[in-house]
Amino acid sequence: METSRSRTPAVTTLLWLFFLAGAATNVIGQLTGMDETYRIIASGVGALCLVLLIVRFLTRRKG
């Protein structure tokens, strides 16, 4: 039987990848003059992923 813990590393890895992609897009976009709308979206995605990573860490720590 598959439990939710068996998918935990994959979800955590995806969250880290999205967080890093958002941060990289924001930095590279600032240097290259990317439209501010895309940078704000990338920052929002990065912030959301960071919040989800913190929540996942705290729930695993308690459990």
N, CA, C, O and CB atoms as a CASP TS submission, in Angstrom:
PFRMAT TS
TARGET T0000
AUTHOR 0000-0000-0000
METHOD Language model
MODEL 1
PARENT N/A
ATOM      1  N   MET     1       0.829  -1.167   0.000  1.00  0.00           N
ATOM      2  CA  MET     1       0.000   0.000   0.000  1.00  0.00           C
ATOM      3  C   MET     1       0.885   1.246   0.000  1.00  0.00           C
ATOM      4  O   MET     1       1.842   1.328   0.770  1.00  0.00           O
ATOM      5  CB  MET     1      -0.950  -0.010   1.204  1.00  0.00           C
ATOM      6  N   GLU     2       0.571   2.207  -0.856  1.00  0.00           N
ATOM      7  CA  GLU     2       1.362   3.413  -0.971  1.00  0.00           C
ATOM      8  C   GLU     2       0.873   4.450   0.030  1.00  0.00           C
ATOM      9  O   GLU     2      -0.321   4.732   0.128  1.00  0.00           O
ATOM     10  CB  GLU     2       1.303   3.966  -2.399  1.00  0.00           C
ATOM     11  N   THR     3       1.819   5.005   0.765  1.00  0.00           N
ATOM     12  CA  THR     3       1.468   6.029   1.739  1.00  0.00           C
ATOM     13  C   THR     3       1.871   7.399   1.206  1.00  0.00           C
ATOM     14  O   THR     3       2.588   7.509   0.212  1.00  0.00           O
ATOM     15  CB  THR     3       2.146   5.750   3.101  1.00  0.00           C
ATOM     16  N   SER     4       1.404   8.423   1.876  1.00  0.00           N
ATOM     17  CA  SER     4       1.740   9.779   1.441  1.00  0.00           C
ATOM     18  C   SER     4       3.213  10.100   1.696  1.00  0.00           C
ATOM     19  O   SER     4       3.769  10.992   1.054  1.00  0.00           O
ATOM     20  CB  SER     4       0.851  10.799   2.158  1.00  0.00           C
ATOM     21  N   ARG     5       3.843   9.393   2.615  1.00  0.00           N
ATOM     22  CA  ARG     5       5.254   9.643   2.907  1.00  0.00           C
ATOM     23  C   ARG     5       6.167   9.176   1.781  1.00  0.00           C
ATOM     24  O   ARG     5       7.275   9.693   1.643  1.00  0.00           O
ATOM     25  CB  ARG     5       5.646   8.959   4.198  1.00  0.00           C
ATOM     26  N   SER     6       5.731   8.213   0.976  1.00  0.00           N
ATOM     27  CA  SER     6       6.582   7.729  -0.100  1.00  0.00           C
ATOM     28  C   SER     6       6.740   8.771  -1.200  1.00  0.00           C
ATOM     29  O   SER     6       7.702   8.706  -1.966  1.00  0.00           O
ATOM     30  CB  SER     6       6.016   6.445  -0.676  1.00  0.00           C
ATOM     31  N   ARG     7       5.820   9.731  -1.300  1.00  0.00           N
ATOM     32  CA  ARG     7       5.908  10.791  -2.300  1.00  0.00           C
ATOM     33  C   ARG     7       6.527  12.064  -1.736  1.00  0.00           C
ATOM     34  O   ARG     7       6.701  13.039  -2.466  1.00  0.00           O
ATOM     35  CB  ARG     7       4.533  11.095  -2.857  1.00  0.00           C
ATOM     36  N   THR     8       6.854  12.068  -0.471  1.00  0.00           N
ATOM     37  CA  THR     8       7.370  13.271   0.175  1.00  0.00           C
ATOM     38  C   THR     8       8.647  13.794  -0.473  1.00  0.00           C
ATOM     39  O   THR     8       8.731  14.995  -0.729  1.00  0.00           O
ATOM     40  CB  THR     8       7.624  12.995   1.630  1.00  0.00           C
ATOM     41  N   PRO     9       9.644  12.957  -0.752  1.00  0.00           N
ATOM     42  CA  PRO     9      10.863  13.506  -1.376  1.00  0.00           C
ATOM     43  C   PRO     9      10.598  14.120  -2.749  1.00  0.00           C
ATOM     44  O   PRO     9      11.210  15.130  -3.098  1.00  0.00           O
ATOM     45  CB  PRO     9      11.915  12.413  -1.509  1.00  0.00           C
ATOM     46  N   ALA    10       9.709  13.536  -3.522  1.00  0.00           N
ATOM     47  CA  ALA    10       9.418  14.073  -4.851  1.00  0.00           C
ATOM     48  C   ALA    10       8.731  15.431  -4.752  1.00  0.00           C
ATOM     49  O   ALA    10       9.068  16.350  -5.499  1.00  0.00           O
ATOM     50  CB  ALA    10       8.542  13.095  -5.642  1.00  0.00           C
ATOM     51  N   VAL    11       7.786  15.565  -3.852  1.00  0.00           N
ATOM     52  CA  VAL    11       7.078  16.838  -3.688  1.00  0.00           C
ATOM     53  C   VAL    11       8.034  17.906  -3.164  1.00  0.00           C
ATOM     54  O   VAL    11       8.019  19.044  -3.633  1.00  0.00           O
ATOM     55  CB  VAL    11       5.873  16.677  -2.729  1.00  0.00           C
ATOM     56  N   THR    12       8.855  17.540  -2.204  1.00  0.00           N
ATOM     57  CA  THR    12       9.816  18.489  -1.652  1.00  0.00           C
ATOM     58  C   THR    12      10.811  18.933  -2.720  1.00  0.00           C
ATOM     59  O   THR    12      11.147  20.114  -2.803  1.00  0.00           O
ATOM     60  CB  THR    12      10.558  17.869  -0.461  1.00  0.00           C
ATOM     61  N   THR    13      11.275  18.004  -3.526  1.00  0.00           N
ATOM     62  CA  THR    13      12.202  18.336  -4.602  1.00  0.00           C
ATOM     63  C   THR    13      11.558  19.274  -5.613  1.00  0.00           C
ATOM     64  O   THR    13      12.189  20.230  -6.066  1.00  0.00           O
ATOM     65  CB  THR    13      12.686  17.067  -5.298  1.00  0.00           C
ATOM     66  N   LEU    14      10.307  19.008  -5.968  1.00  0.00           N
ATOM     67  CA  LEU    14       9.607  19.888  -6.910  1.00  0.00           C
ATOM     68  C   LEU    14       9.419  21.289  -6.337  1.00  0.00           C
ATOM     69  O   LEU    14       9.572  22.283  -7.047  1.00  0.00           O
ATOM     70  CB  LEU    14       8.248  19.294  -7.280  1.00  0.00           C
ATOM     71  N   LEU    15       9.089  21.364  -5.059  1.00  0.00           N
ATOM     72  CA  LEU    15       8.939  22.683  -4.434  1.00  0.00           C
ATOM     73  C   LEU    15      10.249  23.455  -4.446  1.00  0.00           C
ATOM     74  O   LEU    15      10.263  24.657  -4.714  1.00  0.00           O
ATOM     75  CB  LEU    15       8.436  22.538  -2.999  1.00  0.00           C
ATOM     76  N   TRP    16      11.355  22.767  -4.156  1.00  0.00           N
ATOM     77  CA  TRP    16      12.668  23.422  -4.198  1.00  0.00           C
ATOM     78  C   TRP    16      13.008  23.874  -5.612  1.00  0.00           C
ATOM     79  O   TRP    16      13.546  24.965  -5.802  1.00  0.00           O
ATOM     80  CB  TRP    16      13.759  22.477  -3.673  1.00  0.00           C
ATOM     81  N   LEU    17      12.700  23.046  -6.601  1.00  0.00           N
ATOM     82  CA  LEU    17      12.992  23.413  -7.985  1.00  0.00           C
ATOM     83  C   LEU    17      12.184  24.631  -8.427  1.00  0.00           C
ATOM     84  O   LEU    17      12.720  25.529  -9.076  1.00  0.00           O
ATOM     85  CB  LEU    17      12.708  22.235  -8.912  1.00  0.00           C
ATOM     86  N   PHE    18      10.903  24.667  -8.079  1.00  0.00           N
ATOM     87  CA  PHE    18      10.077  25.823  -8.415  1.00  0.00           C
ATOM     88  C   PHE    18      10.554  27.075  -7.678  1.00  0.00           C
ATOM     89  O   PHE    18      10.554  28.169  -8.241  1.00  0.00           O
ATOM     90  CB  PHE    18       8.608  25.542  -8.081  1.00  0.00           C
ATOM     91  N   PHE    19      10.958  26.910  -6.429  1.00  0.00           N
ATOM     92  CA  PHE    19      11.477  28.042  -5.662  1.00  0.00           C
ATOM     93  C   PHE    19      12.739  28.603  -6.317  1.00  0.00           C
ATOM     94  O   PHE    19      12.866  29.814  -6.500  1.00  0.00           O
ATOM     95  CB  PHE    19      11.771  27.619  -4.210  1.00  0.00           C
ATOM     96  N   LEU    20      13.669  27.717  -6.666  1.00  0.00           N
ATOM     97  CA  LEU    20      14.909  28.160  -7.288  1.00  0.00           C
ATOM     98  C   LEU    20      14.681  28.747  -8.681  1.00  0.00           C
ATOM     99  O   LEU    20      15.341  29.711  -9.067  1.00  0.00           O
ATOM    100  CB  LEU    20      15.884  27.004  -7.371  1.00  0.00           C
ATOM    101  N   ALA    21      13.753  28.168  -9.429  1.00  0.00           N
ATOM    102  CA  ALA    21      13.437  28.708 -10.759  1.00  0.00           C
ATOM    103  C   ALA    21      12.832  30.102 -10.644  1.00  0.00           C
ATOM    104  O   ALA    21      13.152  30.984 -11.441  1.00  0.00           O
ATOM    105  CB  ALA    21      12.470  27.771 -11.510  1.00  0.00           C
ATOM    106  N   GLY    22      11.970  30.303  -9.670  1.00  0.00           N
ATOM    107  CA  GLY    22      11.386  31.623  -9.458  1.00  0.00           C
ATOM    108  C   GLY    22      12.437  32.653  -9.065  1.00  0.00           C
ATOM    109  O   GLY    22      12.426  33.784  -9.553  1.00  0.00           O
ATOM    110  N   ALA    23      13.338  32.253  -8.183  1.00  0.00           N
ATOM    111  CA  ALA    23      14.400  33.167  -7.760  1.00  0.00           C
ATOM    112  C   ALA    23      15.353  33.480  -8.914  1.00  0.00           C
ATOM    113  O   ALA    23      15.756  34.629  -9.096  1.00  0.00           O
ATOM    114  CB  ALA    23      15.180  32.567  -6.581  1.00  0.00           C
ATOM    115  N   ALA    24      15.708  32.468  -9.683  1.00  0.00           N
ATOM    116  CA  ALA    24      16.599  32.676 -10.821  1.00  0.00           C
ATOM    117  C   ALA    24      15.943  33.559 -11.876  1.00  0.00           C
ATOM    118  O   ALA    24      16.598  34.426 -12.454  1.00  0.00           O
ATOM    119  CB  ALA    24      17.002  31.333 -11.435  1.00  0.00           C
ATOM    120  N   THR    25      14.666  33.346 -12.128  1.00  0.00           N
ATOM    121  CA  THR    25      13.948  34.178 -13.093  1.00  0.00           C
ATOM    122  C   THR    25      13.927  35.626 -12.635  1.00  0.00           C
ATOM    123  O   THR    25      14.085  36.537 -13.448  1.00  0.00           O
ATOM    124  CB  THR    25      12.516  33.664 -13.292  1.00  0.00           C
ATOM    125  N   ASN    26      13.736  35.843 -11.363  1.00  0.00           N
ATOM    126  CA  ASN    26      13.702  37.199 -10.832  1.00  0.00           C
ATOM    127  C   ASN    26      15.061  37.873 -10.975  1.00  0.00           C
ATOM    128  O   ASN    26      15.130  39.031 -11.387  1.00  0.00           O
ATOM    129  CB  ASN    26      13.269  37.187  -9.367  1.00  0.00           C
ATOM    130  N   VAL    27      16.122  37.187 -10.650  1.00  0.00           N
ATOM    131  CA  VAL    27      17.465  37.776 -10.729  1.00  0.00           C
ATOM    132  C   VAL    27      17.867  38.006 -12.183  1.00  0.00           C
ATOM    133  O   VAL    27      18.313  39.096 -12.541  1.00  0.00           O
ATOM    134  CB  VAL    27      18.499  36.866 -10.029  1.00  0.00           C
ATOM    135  N   ILE    28      17.713  36.993 -13.008  1.00  0.00           N
ATOM    136  CA  ILE    28      18.093  37.119 -14.415  1.00  0.00           C
ATOM    137  C   ILE    28      17.215  38.154 -15.110  1.00  0.00           C
ATOM    138  O   ILE    28      17.694  38.920 -15.947  1.00  0.00           O
ATOM    139  CB  ILE    28      17.985  35.756 -15.132  1.00  0.00           C
ATOM    140  N   GLY    29      15.937  38.176 -14.762  1.00  0.00           N
ATOM    141  CA  GLY    29      15.037  39.157 -15.350  1.00  0.00           C
ATOM    142  C   GLY    29      15.415  40.584 -15.003  1.00  0.00           C
ATOM    143  O   GLY    29      15.271  41.488 -15.826  1.00  0.00           O
ATOM    144  N   GLN    30      15.894  40.785 -13.794  1.00  0.00           N
ATOM    145  CA  GLN    30      16.314  42.121 -13.389  1.00  0.00           C
ATOM    146  C   GLN    30      17.551  42.554 -14.171  1.00  0.00           C
ATOM    147  O   GLN    30      17.670  43.719 -14.551  1.00  0.00           O
ATOM    148  CB  GLN    30      16.595  42.162 -11.880  1.00  0.00           C
ATOM    149  N   LEU    31      18.462  41.631 -14.408  1.00  0.00           N
ATOM    150  CA  LEU    31      19.693  41.961 -15.123  1.00  0.00           C
ATOM    151  C   LEU    31      19.458  42.162 -16.616  1.00  0.00           C
ATOM    152  O   LEU    31      20.156  42.953 -17.250  1.00  0.00           O
ATOM    153  CB  LEU    31      20.722  40.871 -14.913  1.00  0.00           C
ATOM    154  N   THR    32      18.484  41.457 -17.180  1.00  0.00           N
ATOM    155  CA  THR    32      18.258  41.523 -18.619  1.00  0.00           C
ATOM    156  C   THR    32      17.132  42.465 -19.010  1.00  0.00           C
ATOM    157  O   THR    32      16.891  42.665 -20.200  1.00  0.00           O
ATOM    158  CB  THR    32      17.964  40.159 -19.145  1.00  0.00           C
ATOM    159  N   GLY    33      16.447  43.039 -18.059  1.00  0.00           N
ATOM    160  CA  GLY    33      15.376  43.967 -18.369  1.00  0.00           C
ATOM    161  C   GLY    33      14.054  43.295 -18.707  1.00  0.00           C
ATOM    162  O   GLY    33      13.270  43.830 -19.490  1.00  0.00           O
ATOM    163  N   MET    34      13.800  42.134 -18.126  1.00  0.00           N
ATOM    164  CA  MET    34      12.545  41.427 -18.349  1.00  0.00           C
ATOM    165  C   MET    34      11.379  42.260 -17.827  1.00  0.00           C
ATOM    166  O   MET    34      11.531  43.043 -16.889  1.00  0.00           O
ATOM    167  CB  MET    34      12.569  40.042 -17.668  1.00  0.00           C
ATOM    168  N   ASP    35      10.230  42.082 -18.436  1.00  0.00           N
ATOM    169  CA  ASP    35       9.033  42.796 -18.009  1.00  0.00           C
ATOM    170  C   ASP    35       8.757  42.528 -16.530  1.00  0.00           C
ATOM    171  O   ASP    35       8.903  41.404 -16.051  1.00  0.00           O
ATOM    172  CB  ASP    35       7.820  42.384 -18.869  1.00  0.00           C
ATOM    173  N   GLU    36       8.361  43.563 -15.831  1.00  0.00           N
ATOM    174  CA  GLU    36       8.165  43.470 -14.383  1.00  0.00           C
ATOM    175  C   GLU    36       7.034  42.508 -14.006  1.00  0.00           C
ATOM    176  O   GLU    36       7.066  41.908 -12.932  1.00  0.00           O
ATOM    177  CB  GLU    36       7.875  44.849 -13.812  1.00  0.00           C
ATOM    178  N   THR    37       6.048  42.362 -14.874  1.00  0.00           N
ATOM    179  CA  THR    37       4.931  41.455 -14.589  1.00  0.00           C
ATOM    180  C   THR    37       5.423  40.021 -14.411  1.00  0.00           C
ATOM    181  O   THR    37       4.997  39.327 -13.487  1.00  0.00           O
ATOM    182  CB  THR    37       3.886  41.518 -15.717  1.00  0.00           C
ATOM    183  N   TYR    38       6.311  39.580 -15.283  1.00  0.00           N
ATOM    184  CA  TYR    38       6.837  38.216 -15.189  1.00  0.00           C
ATOM    185  C   TYR    38       7.689  38.036 -13.938  1.00  0.00           C
ATOM    186  O   TYR    38       7.672  36.976 -13.312  1.00  0.00           O
ATOM    187  CB  TYR    38       7.660  37.875 -16.434  1.00  0.00           C
ATOM    188  N   ARG    39       8.426  39.069 -13.583  1.00  0.00           N
ATOM    189  CA  ARG    39       9.245  38.975 -12.377  1.00  0.00           C
ATOM    190  C   ARG    39       8.385  38.915 -11.124  1.00  0.00           C
ATOM    191  O   ARG    39       8.727  38.211 -10.173  1.00  0.00           O
ATOM    192  CB  ARG    39      10.201  40.156 -12.294  1.00  0.00           C
ATOM    193  N   ILE    40       7.268  39.648 -11.110  1.00  0.00           N
ATOM    194  CA  ILE    40       6.370  39.609  -9.957  1.00  0.00           C
ATOM    195  C   ILE    40       5.719  38.233  -9.843  1.00  0.00           C
ATOM    196  O   ILE    40       5.571  37.707  -8.740  1.00  0.00           O
ATOM    197  CB  ILE    40       5.288  40.709 -10.069  1.00  0.00           C
ATOM    198  N   ILE    41       5.334  37.651 -10.969  1.00  0.00           N
ATOM    199  CA  ILE    41       4.759  36.297 -10.963  1.00  0.00           C
ATOM    200  C   ILE    41       5.787  35.292 -10.457  1.00  0.00           C
ATOM    201  O   ILE    41       5.463  34.426  -9.645  1.00  0.00           O
ATOM    202  CB  ILE    41       4.271  35.898 -12.381  1.00  0.00           C
ATOM    203  N   ALA    42       7.031  35.405 -10.935  1.00  0.00           N
ATOM    204  CA  ALA    42       8.091  34.494 -10.489  1.00  0.00           C
ATOM    205  C   ALA    42       8.349  34.653  -8.991  1.00  0.00           C
ATOM    206  O   ALA    42       8.586  33.668  -8.292  1.00  0.00           O
ATOM    207  CB  ALA    42       9.389  34.750 -11.281  1.00  0.00           C
ATOM    208  N   SER    43       8.304  35.884  -8.504  1.00  0.00           N
ATOM    209  CA  SER    43       8.495  36.116  -7.065  1.00  0.00           C
ATOM    210  C   SER    43       7.356  35.516  -6.253  1.00  0.00           C
ATOM    211  O   SER    43       7.579  34.957  -5.179  1.00  0.00           O
ATOM    212  CB  SER    43       8.607  37.618  -6.775  1.00  0.00           C
ATOM    213  N   GLY    44       6.139  35.632  -6.766  1.00  0.00           N
ATOM    214  CA  GLY    44       4.990  35.045  -6.078  1.00  0.00           C
ATOM    215  C   GLY    44       5.070  33.536  -6.007  1.00  0.00           C
ATOM    216  O   GLY    44       4.769  32.935  -4.976  1.00  0.00           O
ATOM    217  N   VAL    45       5.479  32.924  -7.112  1.00  0.00           N
ATOM    218  CA  VAL    45       5.638  31.466  -7.130  1.00  0.00           C
ATOM    219  C   VAL    45       6.731  31.047  -6.149  1.00  0.00           C
ATOM    220  O   VAL    45       6.572  30.076  -5.410  1.00  0.00           O
ATOM    221  CB  VAL    45       5.976  30.968  -8.561  1.00  0.00           C
ATOM    222  N   GLY    46       7.832  31.782  -6.147  1.00  0.00           N
ATOM    223  CA  GLY    46       8.919  31.473  -5.211  1.00  0.00           C
ATOM    224  C   GLY    46       8.493  31.622  -3.763  1.00  0.00           C
ATOM    225  O   GLY    46       8.832  30.787  -2.924  1.00  0.00           O
ATOM    226  N   ALA    47       7.752  32.680  -3.465  1.00  0.00           N
ATOM    227  CA  ALA    47       7.289  32.902  -2.092  1.00  0.00           C
ATOM    228  C   ALA    47       6.306  31.810  -1.665  1.00  0.00           C
ATOM    229  O   ALA    47       6.368  31.320  -0.537  1.00  0.00           O
ATOM    230  CB  ALA    47       6.627  34.290  -1.965  1.00  0.00           C
ATOM    231  N   LEU    48       5.404  31.432  -2.567  1.00  0.00           N
ATOM    232  CA  LEU    48       4.446  30.370  -2.255  1.00  0.00           C
ATOM    233  C   LEU    48       5.168  29.048  -1.983  1.00  0.00           C
ATOM    234  O   LEU    48       4.833  28.339  -1.034  1.00  0.00           O
ATOM    235  CB  LEU    48       3.439  30.198  -3.408  1.00  0.00           C
ATOM    236  N   CYS    49       6.150  28.723  -2.809  1.00  0.00           N
ATOM    237  CA  CYS    49       6.909  27.488  -2.600  1.00  0.00           C
ATOM    238  C   CYS    49       7.671  27.522  -1.283  1.00  0.00           C
ATOM    239  O   CYS    49       7.746  26.513  -0.582  1.00  0.00           O
ATOM    240  CB  CYS    49       7.880  27.258  -3.757  1.00  0.00           C
ATOM    241  N   LEU    50       8.231  28.669  -0.945  1.00  0.00           N
ATOM    242  CA  LEU    50       8.956  28.783   0.321  1.00  0.00           C
ATOM    243  C   LEU    50       8.018  28.572   1.505  1.00  0.00           C
ATOM    244  O   LEU    50       8.370  27.876   2.458  1.00  0.00           O
ATOM    245  CB  LEU    50       9.640  30.155   0.426  1.00  0.00           C
ATOM    246  N   VAL    51       6.838  29.163   1.454  1.00  0.00           N
ATOM    247  CA  VAL    51       5.860  28.975   2.531  1.00  0.00           C
ATOM    248  C   VAL    51       5.471  27.499   2.634  1.00  0.00           C
ATOM    249  O   VAL    51       5.388  26.955   3.735  1.00  0.00           O
ATOM    250  CB  VAL    51       4.599  29.852   2.289  1.00  0.00           C
ATOM    251  N   LEU    52       5.233  26.856   1.500  1.00  0.00           N
ATOM    252  CA  LEU    52       4.868  25.435   1.523  1.00  0.00           C
ATOM    253  C   LEU    52       6.002  24.572   2.058  1.00  0.00           C
ATOM    254  O   LEU    52       5.750  23.603   2.774  1.00  0.00           O
ATOM    255  CB  LEU    52       4.480  24.966   0.125  1.00  0.00           C
ATOM    256  N   LEU    53       7.229  24.901   1.728  1.00  0.00           N
ATOM    257  CA  LEU    53       8.375  24.151   2.264  1.00  0.00           C
ATOM    258  C   LEU    53       8.481  24.312   3.780  1.00  0.00           C
ATOM    259  O   LEU    53       8.777  23.347   4.485  1.00  0.00           O
ATOM    260  CB  LEU    53       9.683  24.618   1.594  1.00  0.00           C
ATOM    261  N   ILE    54       8.245  25.506   4.280  1.00  0.00           N
ATOM    262  CA  ILE    54       8.288  25.729   5.727  1.00  0.00           C
ATOM    263  C   ILE    54       7.170  24.970   6.422  1.00  0.00           C
ATOM    264  O   ILE    54       7.390  24.358   7.468  1.00  0.00           O
ATOM    265  CB  ILE    54       8.187  27.228   6.047  1.00  0.00           C
ATOM    266  N   VAL    55       5.967  25.004   5.848  1.00  0.00           N
ATOM    267  CA  VAL    55       4.839  24.276   6.436  1.00  0.00           C
ATOM    268  C   VAL    55       5.127  22.780   6.450  1.00  0.00           C
ATOM    269  O   VAL    55       4.873  22.105   7.448  1.00  0.00           O
ATOM    270  CB  VAL    55       3.535  24.564   5.657  1.00  0.00           C
ATOM    271  N   ARG    56       5.661  22.257   5.336  1.00  0.00           N
ATOM    272  CA  ARG    56       5.983  20.825   5.286  1.00  0.00           C
ATOM    273  C   ARG    56       7.036  20.460   6.332  1.00  0.00           C
ATOM    274  O   ARG    56       6.936  19.414   6.974  1.00  0.00           O
ATOM    275  CB  ARG    56       6.481  20.437   3.883  1.00  0.00           C
ATOM    276  N   PHE    57       8.042  21.317   6.504  1.00  0.00           N
ATOM    277  CA  PHE    57       9.077  21.057   7.494  1.00  0.00           C
ATOM    278  C   PHE    57       8.495  21.019   8.905  1.00  0.00           C
ATOM    279  O   PHE    57       8.804  20.126   9.693  1.00  0.00           O
ATOM    280  CB  PHE    57      10.171  22.116   7.405  1.00  0.00           C
ATOM    281  N   LEU    58       7.653  21.995   9.207  1.00  0.00           N
ATOM    282  CA  LEU    58       7.080  22.063  10.555  1.00  0.00           C
ATOM    283  C   LEU    58       6.137  20.891  10.834  1.00  0.00           C
ATOM    284  O   LEU    58       6.113  20.384  11.955  1.00  0.00           O
ATOM    285  CB  LEU    58       6.332  23.384  10.742  1.00  0.00           C
ATOM    286  N   THR    59       5.362  20.450   9.842  1.00  0.00           N
ATOM    287  CA  THR    59       4.456  19.328  10.064  1.00  0.00           C
ATOM    288  C   THR    59       5.225  18.010  10.217  1.00  0.00           C
ATOM    289  O   THR    59       4.831  17.151  11.005  1.00  0.00           O
ATOM    290  CB  THR    59       3.455  19.224   8.908  1.00  0.00           C
ATOM    291  N   ARG    60       6.315  17.852   9.468  1.00  0.00           N
ATOM    292  CA  ARG    60       7.122  16.638   9.628  1.00  0.00           C
ATOM    293  C   ARG    60       7.845  16.646  10.968  1.00  0.00           C
ATOM    294  O   ARG    60       8.049  15.592  11.571  1.00  0.00           O
ATOM    295  CB  ARG    60       8.138  16.507   8.480  1.00  0.00           C
ATOM    296  N   ARG    61       8.229  17.812  11.428  1.00  0.00           N
ATOM    297  CA  ARG    61       8.936  17.924  12.698  1.00  0.00           C
ATOM    298  C   ARG    61       8.023  17.564  13.872  1.00  0.00           C
ATOM    299  O   ARG    61       8.464  16.936  14.833  1.00  0.00           O
ATOM    300  CB  ARG    61       9.488  19.342  12.874  1.00  0.00           C
ATOM    301  N   LYS    62       6.749  17.964  13.791  1.00  0.00           N
ATOM    302  CA  LYS    62       5.807  17.665  14.854  1.00  0.00           C
ATOM    303  C   LYS    62       5.375  16.202  14.834  1.00  0.00           C
ATOM    304  O   LYS    62       5.157  15.592  15.881  1.00  0.00           O
ATOM    305  CB  LYS    62       4.595  18.564  14.740  1.00  0.00           C
ATOM    306  N   GLY    63       5.257  15.652  13.635  1.00  0.00           N
ATOM    307  CA  GLY    63       4.726  14.303  13.480  1.00  0.00           C
ATOM    308  C   GLY    63       5.749  13.281  13.674  1.00  0.00           C
ATOM    309  O   GLY    63       5.458  12.089  13.575  1.00  0.00           O
TER
END
